[in-house]
Amino acid sequence: MKRIILLFLAGAFACQGTRADWQAGVAAMDITPSSPVPLAGYGGKTRLPSRVEHRIWLKALAVSTGSGKPHVLVTADLVGLSPRMVEEIAARAKKLHGIQREQLILNYSHNHSCPVTADVLWLYYDLSKDEEKARNEYTEKVYQAYAVVIGKALANLAPAKLSFGQGLAGFAVNRRRSRPGGRSLPGPVDHDVPVLAVRDIQTNTPRAIVFGYSCHTTALSGSTINGDYAGYAQIDLEKRHPGALALFVQNCGGDANPLPRLMTNDGPQALALAASYGKTLAEGVAQALAGTMTELEGSLQTAMGQTDLALQAGKTAGQLRAELPRSSGLAKRATQHLLRQWENGEPPGAVPYPVQVWSFGPKLTLFALTGETVVDYSLRLKREHGFETTWVAGYNNDLLSYVPSRRVLGEGGYEGTEGMLEYGHRGPYMPDVEERIIRLANQLAARVKP
């Protein structure tokens, strides 16, 4: 399948000159559940929350230039979104606020200490009827919160100054090379901390601090509700800058973990470790804010497109039937799902893959990729478009799968091949997966960059 679809091209253009006439609005909505909902992110035995360590949020930044259309970035302390959730959130944004799909970026931190929602990672969980009811009721509250937070951010649009800089934080480690036997083959990481500062036009004080990092939010794995290291970082920054809203954007952390980590609990030691990573990340942001940031000039121009990622055939029906008696839990549910695909005559097919690009003028281009992208995508796009002016975010749109680079696909392993099973895909992606995504990203960038 060689089809690449350029779906949308939308722009908001400055009225005159090179300095952007920025308008920005921010808002937050608390999405901490008020009653027990099973926790997300890890397969196996259902985890029920024991307490709230700190609250979890949706946060929105609305941006426009001149008389152009406002665009909205929403960040979430959630593990992910499903296609059905993306469609519902986008439909409500359009109906209630006139925001078209191409004007909306939906990023999630991939937090593993939040409630289960809708059909995200649907093969992971074996929920009772009561647990399913709690999940569905919570999901509806999340839908409502998305609609409200987008509306509030749009209502708060006001003149602003935008600037961009980058800090550094070093706790992300490539988890594919961090175990015994892999020390001689260190894997790539991206320790950059991109920072978009939204400041009051009169006082120059921050109204919003948008920052990113390429690392799984898996410092914690117990039974408390929290935002993991990304939540701690946001809390730290909002204490340092009273009145400002801190928004975390998950970048290309598909093959990175915060290390060291305490895997089996969220006791005092694990919480202290997660908080220390949050403080380290917040300090990287703070140093960027205190340094020489680049004021953004020009106009906001955005584009969205879609390509198809073809799948390999994967295991045969015979292989799956042979494995079924030896499997249990998540593996058993996934094997049964794949067998049904064979029995129904469904071909391996392809996975729709959207990409969004926002240009804030010549000094910042934001690439918003879909799913659990590995670090190679960030490093490659920054190498091709400029390390000082490029921000690459993964974990947008639906949590469709791990998205391996050609390197990771060739190496195999969890992020390359094995992890496709838990997402309900019969086989891994074809070897051209990286080139298809990069080609589309470059085509969209060529249409929006000045």
C-alpha positions, 0 to 999 in steps of 0.5 A, a space after each residue: 500500500 503506497 497510499 499517503 493521504 494529505 487530509 487537511 491544511 489549515 492556517 492562521 496568518 498574522 495580520 502584518 509584518 513578521 511578529 506574530 499577533 499571538 492569542 493564547 488561552 489555557 485551562 485545566 480540568 481535574 479528572 481524578 475519579 470520585 469512586 474506585 475505577 480499575 487502574 490502567 497500563 499493566 496487564 495481569 491482575 486487575 489493580 484497584 486504587 488504594 488512594 490518591 497520591 496526587 490528582 490527575 488532569 486534562 489541560 488545554 492550550 488554545 493558540 491562534 494568530 491574527 484573525 485565524 482559527 484557534 487550534 487546541 492542544 490537550 494534554 492528559 494524565 491518561 495511559 492513552 486514547 482509543 479510536 472511538 475515544 478520539 472520534 467522540 472527543 473530536 465530535 464534541 469539540 466540533 459540535 460545541 466549539 466549532 473546532 475541526 479535527 485538524 485543529 486539535 492535538 490530543 496528547 497523553 502522558 501514557 501514565 500507568 497510574 490512572 483509571 482504565 477508560 473505554 476500550 484503550 488496551 482492551 485486551 489487557 483487562 479482565 474486568 467484572 461487570 461492576 468494574 466495566 460499569 465503573 470504567 464506562 461511567 468514568 469514561 463519560 466524565 472524561 468525555 465531558 471534561 475534554 469538552 469543558 476544558 477545550 471550551 474554557 481554553 478558547 474562552 480565555 484567549 488573550 494577547 500573549 507572547 510565545 517563546 521556545 527553548 530547550 532544557 536537559 534531563 538525564 533519567 531516561 534510559 533506553 530500556 532495550 539495552 539496559 538489562 544484563 547482556 545489553 550493556 555493550 550495545 547502549 541504545 539511543 535516548 533523547 534527553 532534550 526538554 523542549 519548552 514553550 512558554 506562554 507569557 502575559 503580554 503586559 507583565 511577561 509572567 508565564 501563563 502556561 509552560 508547555 514542556 516535553 520529554 521522551 520517556 515512559 511514565 512508569 516510575 510507579 506501578 502500584 495502586 495509587 492514582 497519580 501522574 507519575 514523574 510527569 505529574 510531579 514535574 507539573 506540580 513542581 513548576 506550578 509551585 515555582 510559577 504561581 498562576 501559570 499552568 504546566 502542561 506535559 507533552 509525552 514525546 517519543 518515549 516508546 523504548 525508554 524508561 525512567 531508571 532506576 525504578 522500583 517495579 512492584 510497589 508505590 511505597 515511600 521509596 518508589 514515590 520518592 524516586 518518582 518525585 525526584 525524576 519530576 523535580 529533575 525534569 522541572 529543573 530542566 524546564 526551569 533552566 530553559 525558562 531562565 535561559 535565552 529563549 527564542 521569541 516566536 514570530 510569524 504565523 501559526 500554520 498547521 497540517 494533518 495527514 494520514 498514511 497506512 502502515 501495512 502489517 506482516 502476516 504474523 503467526 498462522 492459525 495453526 501456530 496460534 491454536 498450538 499456543 492457546 492451551 499454554 497461554 493465560 491472561 492477556 496472552 490468552 485473550 490476544 491469541 483468541 482474538 487473533 484466531 477469530 481474525 483467521 477464522 473470519 477470513 480477515 487479512 492482516 491489513 493495515 493500520 491508519 496512521 495520522 500525523 499532525 504538524 504545527 508551525 509557529 513560524 521559522 523558529 519552531 515546528 511541532 510534529 505530532 506523531 501517533 502511538 508509542 513511537 520510539 526515540 529514533 523518530 524524534 532524533 531523525 526529524 530533529 536531525 532533518 529539520 533542526 535540533 534547535 527548532 524542532 519538537 517531536 511529540 509521540 503519544 497523540 491520537 489513538 494508542 494504536 501500538 508501539 511504532 518501531 523504527 526500521 532499526 527496532 523492527 529489525 532487532 525485534 523484541 517487545 517494541 519491535 514485534 512481540 508488543 503487537 500482540 497485546 494491541 490485537 495486531 496479528 503481525 509486526 509492521 512491514 519494513 517500510 514503517 519508518 519511511 512511510 511515517 517520515 515521508 508523510 511528516 516531511 510532506 506536511 512540514 513542507 506545506 506549513 514551514 515558512 
